[in-house]
């Protein structure tokens, strides 16, 4: 690349660069799987920071303003607020054929006029240089690269971009490390760095420990990416469960072991972060938030309306509880796709939580029953992913998972049915909204759970 204006970091002019990028990003951003404002018009773009990592490669934080309602979702089913996105943009005079699929467009004006702009995370050369930045801690403009120097990171690891993730982008380096790049950036430390780092200090080996990471100080402190060991021979829990169903093989042994692994992680989290004892007031606020999400979803998905009174009874029962199992840091979005099995051992990954929720909310202490409920719902999903549907397979896995959890944690979430039912109901309501907007053919899966949960009668309260 021969654009000398971009080779002098002090000359980066945000207003000028925006004139080059505005039209290109308006068209390109909404087409990306990790773009949170699906179906919503971008009203404005603002460059928050631009850092030249090396000649021809710009690290960009861009603010996207939206209008309308669209299909994004936030707390209570509302559209997400305006978002900040992290981009790695390559700039060349000509794009070689091997990078044709990375094209964003050709700039018509501004300092990049006449140059081709592309997604540099898909460029092996740029991805390799990003790893080198992580291998050698330091700063570049507002960016800070840090690492655990006890973990050796070899040079020359070939990168490849995974295509399975929705809300982020992940690069695998030589089948040794995986770098998760957070596309939607929020102020504060991301739980996917904070939690694995804290668990590693507790000696918990169920979660791959961070080897390196990078963050920004402008416009606010925020985590941008985390490098962790890559479990190359592992299979994710969803694939294993579906294979079990396809081959008509029992999965209860694996479900029991997964329950124990989940409890082991929860115990380590309780040691790393101070737990909180819920009160009736706390339970009432939690029930109110669940109720708000229920009614917002029912307004968006009319099929849910007949079940609202029955579902509401789950939240009412939660609100009446004087206390419950201590709240603590949890995974926050646990399901079969967030666990890996290598050999005979389960690992838990992706502690970011639900990306649509505010980062501060994802860092709150919550009941471990929320994670348990997420996994119970995931067994239901797996059972209904193949025909004929296998509800008995799901029930056996659910029971085995809870039994394994209880054996390790010395606490059985089934002993607090009000809490577990409320969290499973809240999860099913979330699934209804998601499927109605993104995969209508899957809507019967959570609706079956909705029918069951709306009709559930809890046993009499414990004396």
N, C-alpha and C positions, 0 to 999 in steps of 0.2 A: 504494500500500500504506500502511496506517495503523497498523502495529504499531510503536509508538515504542520498544519495548524493543530492537528490532533496529537502530534508527537511532543507537544510542549504542555505538560499537565496544567501549568498556570494559565494557559490560554483557553481552557474549556469554558465556553460561554453558554449557560443554560438556556437563555432566551434564543440565542442563535441556533443551538442544537435542536431545540424544540421545533423551530421552523423547518428543520430537515426531517424530523422524526414524527411530527404530529399526524400527518395524513397517513403515514405508513402504519403507525401503532393503532390509530383509530380502526383500521381495517383488520389488522392482525390479531390484536389482543382478544376480541370476542370469540375468535375461532379456537383459542387454546383451551384444552380440557381443564386446566387449572384456573381459568378465569372465573371468578366468583359471581359476576353479575350477568349470568346467562339470560338472554332475552331482554336486556336493559340497554338502552342507548347510552353511549358514552357522551357526556355533554362537554367535558373538558379534560385535558391532560396537562399536568404540571410536572416538570422535572424537579425532583427534590434533591438529587445529587447525581453527579456523573464523575466517575473515576476511571482514568485510563490505566488498566492493569498491565498492559504491554501494547506496543504499537499495533493499532488495528483492532483492539479489543476494549470495549467500554463496559464498565459495570454501572448500571443505571437503576435508580429507584424512582419510580414514576407514580404519581397520584392520579387515579382515574375517578372522575365525578360521574355519577349516574343520574338517570331520571326514570320515572315509571315504576312498575311493580315487578314485572318479569318473573323469572323462576329462581332467583337466588333465595336463600333462606337464612334467617338469623334467629335469635331468641324469639319464641312465640310465633314463629312462622313468618316474621316480618322480613323484608328484603334486607340484605347486608348494607351497612353504611358504605360511604365512599372508601375505596381501597387503595393501598399502596402495594405495588408489585415490584419484584426484583427481576431484572433482565440482565443477560450477558449478551451484548450486541457486538457482532463482528462487522468490520467495515473493510471492503475491498473494492478495487477498481473492477475486477471481473470475478465472478464466482465459478470455481472449477466444477465440472460435472459431478464429482463425488459429493459436493455440498449443495446440489441443486434443491434437495428436499428441505433445506434449512432457510430458504429465501424468505425474507420479509418484504423487501421491495427495493426500488431504486429511488434515491432522494432527488427531488427536482430543484430544491432551493436550499439556502443556508450553507453552512460550512461543509456539509456532506454532499452538496449538489454534484450529481453525476456519478456518485459512488453507490455501490450495492451494500445494503444492510441485511444481515442474516442472524439467525439464532446461534450464537457461538457455543452454547452448551452442547450442541450437536456436532461441533467441530472437534475432532480428536486432538488437534494441536492445541487449541485453546483450552480444552478440558485438561490436557496434560500440564499446561502452564499453571492452571488453577491449583492442581495438586502440589506443584512446586512451591506456590505461595504458602500452602498449608505446611509443607515440610520445613519451611524457613520462616519462623514467626517474625512478625514485624507489621508495619503500617503502610498503607497506601491511601493518601488523602484521609477521608473519614473512616476507612476500613481498617480493621485490626484482625490479624491472623494469629491464632494461638494454637498450642498443641500440648499434649502430655509427652514430655521428652523421654519418658520411660518406655514408650511404645515405638519401636523402630518402624519407620515408613520408608520402604525402598524407593529408589528412583526408577524411572522408566516403566512404571506400571501402565499397561495399555488401557485406556478408558472405553467404556461403552455405556450408552444411555439406555436405561430401562424404559419400557413403554407401558408398564402396568399401572403406574400411579396416576391419580386424578388431580390432587390438590397441590402436589409438589413435583419436582424433577429429581431423579436419582441417577448418579453416575457410579458404575462399578469399575474399580481399578484393579485389573489383573486378577480378578476373583479373590482379592485379598482384603479390599476395603470398599465401603460404599459411602458415597457422599450424598446426603440429602440436602438439596437446595430449596429453601422455603420460598415459594413464589409469591404468596400473599404475606406481607410482612406487617407485624404489629409491634408496637413499642413494648420493651421488656425482654426478659430472658425467656426463651421458648422452653416449654416443659420437655421437649425432646432432647435438650441439652442438660437442663437442670436435673431432671429425674434420673437418667442413666448415670450421670456423674455422681450424684448422691448415693445411688444404689451401689456403684462400684466401691465407694468408700466404706460401705457397710459390708463389703465382701460378698454381695449377691452376684452370682455368676449366671443368673437366668436372663440377664439383659446385657447385650454387648456394650462395653464401656466406650465413651467418646475418646478418640485418638487425637482429633484436631477439630477446630471450629473457627468460624469467622463471624464478625459482627460489625455493626456500624455505630458511629457516635452522632451521625447527622441524618435526618433532622432530629432524631431521638435515638437513644440506645435501643438496639434491637438485634436479635440473633438472626443470622443470614443462612448459615449452613452448618452441618455437623458431619464429621467423618468418623465412621465406626468400622470394626471388623466385619467382614462379609462372610456369612455362613453359607459357603458355596454348595455344600452337599445337603442342605436342608430343604424340606418341603413345607409349604404353608398348610395350616390346619384345614382350610377350606378344601384344598385339593385332596388332602388325605381323607376327609370326611366324605366327599363326593365319590372318591374311589371305593371307599368302604360300601357305600350304597350301591354303586354300579356292580360290584363283585359280590354283593349280598354277604359281606363280611362283617362280623361284630366289631363295634368301635368302642365298647364300654371300657375296655382296659386303657385305651388311649385317653378317653374322656376322664377317667378317674385320675390318671397321671397328670393331665392338664389341670384338673382341679387342685391337685397338690401344688403344682408349679405356680398357679395363680395365688394361692394362699401364701406361698413362700415369698413371692414378690410383695404382697400386701404387708406381711410381717416386717420385711426390710424397709418398706416405705414408712410404716408406723414408727420404726426406730430412727429413720432419717429425718422425718418431719413431725412436729408435735401434733398428736391427735387432739380432737375436740369432742366434748360430750354434748350430744344434741339435747335440747330441751323441747318442751311442747311448743314454745314460741318459734324455735328453729324449724321444727317439723311443720308448723303452720305456714311459715314463709315458703318452705320447700313445696308444700302442697298447693299453695297459691300460684307459684310459678308453673307447676305442672298443669294446674287448671287453666291458666292463661294460654299455655301452648295447646291444650286440648280444644278450647273454644276457637282459637285462631285457626287451627287445622280444620275443624268442622266447618268453618266458614269457607275455607278453600276447597274442601273435599266433602260435598254434601252426603256422600255415602256413609260418612261417619256419624251423621246427626242422630239416627235412631239409637245409637249405642252410648251417646253422651251421658245419660243419667247413670247407667251401669258403670261406666268407666269413672265417672265422678265419685262414685262410692268408694273406689280405691283410694282416691286422694283424701276424701273425708276421713277414712279410717286412719290414714297416716297423720292427719292433723290432730287427731284425738290422742295420739301417743304422748305420754309424759316424757319418755326418753327412748333411746335406741342404742344400738352398738355404736361405739365412738366413730366419729367422722375423721377422715385422714386423707392424705394425698393418695390418689388412685390412678389407674391408667386413663379412664375417662371415655374411651371409645373401644372397649374390648370386644372382639369377635374373632371368629376362626381365621380371618385374613390377617390378624395382627399377631399371630403366634406361628412359630416355626419349630419343626421337629427335625433334629439332627441325630441320627442313630436312635437311641432310646430316650433322648432328653428333649424337653420342651423349652423353648426360649420365647420371651415376650419382647415385641418391638413396637416402634411407633407410639411414643408417649406424648405426641402433640395434642391429643384430644380431638374433639370435633372442630375442624378448622373454622367453621362458620360462627362459632361462639367466640366472644371476646377473650383475649389471652388471659386477662386477670381472672375471669370466671373459671377458666380451665385450670387455674392454679389453686382454686379454693379447695379446702378439705371437704370431702363428700363421703357418703357411706360406701364401704366396700361392696354393699349389695348392688350398687349401680353397675360395677364391672361384672358381677355374677349374672345379673339380669341380661346384660348385653350378650354374654356367652350363651345363655339359655335361649335367647331369641335366635342366635346364630345357628344353633342345632336345629331349630324349627325351619330356618331358611334352607339349610342343607337337605333336610328330609323332604322338602317340597321342590327341590331343584330337579328331581328325576321323577318320572311317572312309572309305576303307580306311586302316589304319595305314601310315605312311610311314617305315620305319626308314632307308631310303636317304637321305631328306631330312635326318633327324637326323644321320647320319654325315657327310654333306657339310658341314653347319653346324658340327659339332664340330671337324672337321679345319680348316675355314676360320678358326674362332675361335682355335684354338691357333696356327695359322700367323700370324694377325694379332698375337696376343699376343707370340709369339717375335720378330717383326719389330721391335716397339717396345721390348720389354724386353731384347733380346739374351740371352734365356734361354727355353728351350722346356720347359714343364712335362712334356712327353712324354718328356724325357730322364731323368726320375726316375719311371719307371712304378710303382715300389713306393709312392711317396708319393701319386701321383695316384690309383692304384687304391684305396688305403686310404681316402682322403678321399671318393672317389665311393661306395665301399661304405658308409661311415658315413652319408653323406647319404641313400642309398637305404634304409638301415635306419630312419632317422628318418622317411622318407616312408611306409614300411610302417606304422609305428605311427600316424602322423597319419591316413592313409587308413582304416585299420581302425577308428579311433575316430570319425572325422568324415564320411568319404565312402567307404563300403564299395564302392560301384560303381567307384571309381577304383583299388582295391587291385591289380588286374592290371597297372597301369602300373608301379609300382615293383617288383612281383614279377617282371616280365619282366627288369628290370635285375638283380635279385637272382640270377636264374638265370644270366644272362651273367657276372656278376661272380664267382659261386661257381665257375664253370668256367674262368675266365681263367687262362692259364698265362703267366707273365712270361718274357721272354727271359732268357738267362743274365746274371748280374750283370756289370757293367762291370769290366774288368780295370784 
